[in-house]
Amino acid sequence: MADKTPDTSAMSREEKETLVRAALREVYDPEIGLSVQELGLVRELDIQDDRLHIVMILTTPFCPYAPQLLEATRRKGQETLGVPTTIEVGMDMWDPSMAEDGVLSDWGLF
């Protein structure tokens, strides 16, 4: 079976960040139906040559899908860059203004 991880060794950190953020558009919050990237939950990416650390927040402190959402985000980052990936839950409170422009319009917000 062929390795699906792209060769990112020649990429800049900015290119790697763009690649990871694009991949995280495939990780959806099951209750809201939008990606962690669209919702603005991914707050920080620390990309090193040999590791990736993601800081993200949740839409609510008691999100019932938190473990699955955090693990899916971690796994997607690791698959994308092919390096060990850790995830940290940030302390910021999510607010609808953090979402990408227009994605919450169906909810009557923005």
C-alpha positions as CSV (number, residue, x, y, z in Angstrom):
1,M,0.0,0.0,0.0
2,A,1.4,3.4,-1.0
3,D,2.1,6.1,1.6
4,K,-0.5,8.9,1.2
5,T,1.5,11.5,3.1
6,P,2.9,14.1,0.7
7,D,6.6,14.9,0.8
8,T,6.6,18.2,2.7
9,S,10.3,18.4,3.3
10,A,10.9,21.1,0.7
11,M,7.8,23.1,1.8
12,S,8.0,26.3,3.8
13,R,6.2,26.6,7.2
14,E,3.6,28.8,5.5
15,E,3.0,26.2,2.8
16,K,2.7,23.5,5.4
17,E,0.2,25.6,7.4
18,T,-1.9,26.1,4.3
19,L,-1.8,22.4,3.7
20,V,-2.9,21.5,7.2
21,R,-5.6,24.1,7.4
22,A,-7.0,22.8,4.1
23,A,-7.0,19.3,5.4
24,L,-8.8,20.4,8.6
25,R,-11.7,21.5,6.4
26,E,-12.5,17.8,6.3
27,V,-13.0,17.5,10.1
28,Y,-16.6,18.4,10.8
29,D,-18.4,19.2,14.1
30,P,-21.2,16.7,13.9
31,E,-23.8,18.9,15.6
32,I,-23.2,22.0,13.5
33,G,-22.2,20.4,10.2
34,L,-19.3,22.8,9.6
35,S,-15.6,22.1,9.7
36,V,-13.3,23.0,12.6
37,Q,-11.5,25.4,10.2
38,E,-14.8,27.1,9.1
39,L,-15.9,27.5,12.7
40,G,-12.5,29.1,13.7
41,L,-11.8,26.4,16.3
42,V,-8.2,26.0,15.2
43,R,-6.5,28.8,17.0
44,E,-2.8,28.0,16.5
45,L,-0.5,25.6,14.6
46,D,3.0,25.1,15.8
47,I,4.7,23.4,12.8
48,Q,8.3,22.1,13.3
49,D,10.2,19.8,11.0
50,D,9.6,16.8,13.3
51,R,6.2,17.6,14.9
52,L,3.0,19.5,14.8
53,H,1.1,21.0,17.7
54,I,-2.4,22.2,17.3
55,V,-4.2,24.5,19.7
56,M,-8.0,24.4,19.2
57,I,-11.1,25.4,21.1
58,L,-14.6,23.9,21.3
59,T,-17.9,25.7,20.6
60,T,-19.0,24.9,24.1
61,P,-17.1,23.8,27.2
62,F,-19.2,20.7,27.6
63,C,-19.3,19.6,23.9
64,P,-20.4,16.0,23.9
65,Y,-18.3,15.3,20.8
66,A,-15.1,16.9,22.2
67,P,-13.0,13.6,22.5
68,Q,-13.9,12.6,18.9
69,L,-13.5,16.0,17.5
70,L,-10.1,16.5,19.1
71,E,-8.8,13.1,18.0
72,A,-10.1,13.6,14.4
73,T,-8.3,16.9,14.3
74,R,-5.1,15.4,15.7
75,R,-5.2,12.5,13.3
76,K,-5.9,14.7,10.3
77,G,-2.9,16.9,11.1
78,Q,-0.6,13.8,11.6
79,E,-1.8,12.3,8.3
80,T,-1.3,15.5,6.5
81,L,2.3,16.2,7.5
82,G,3.4,12.7,8.5
83,V,4.8,13.8,11.8
84,P,3.8,13.2,15.4
85,T,1.0,15.5,16.3
86,T,-0.3,16.7,19.6
87,I,-3.4,18.7,20.4
88,E,-4.2,21.1,23.1
89,V,-7.5,22.6,24.1
90,G,-7.2,26.4,24.3
91,M,-8.9,28.4,27.0
92,D,-10.6,31.0,24.6
93,M,-14.4,30.9,24.6
94,W,-15.7,30.3,21.1
95,D,-17.9,33.0,19.7
96,P,-19.7,33.1,16.3
97,S,-17.5,36.0,15.2
98,M,-14.6,33.5,15.0
99,A,-16.2,31.6,12.2
100,E,-15.3,32.3,8.6
101,D,-17.4,35.0,6.9
102,G,-20.8,33.7,5.8
103,V,-20.7,30.2,7.1
104,L,-23.2,30.9,9.9
105,S,-25.7,32.7,7.7
106,D,-28.0,29.6,7.7
107,W,-28.1,29.9,11.5
108,G,-29.2,33.5,11.3
109,L,-25.9,34.7,12.5
110,F,-23.8,37.2,10.6
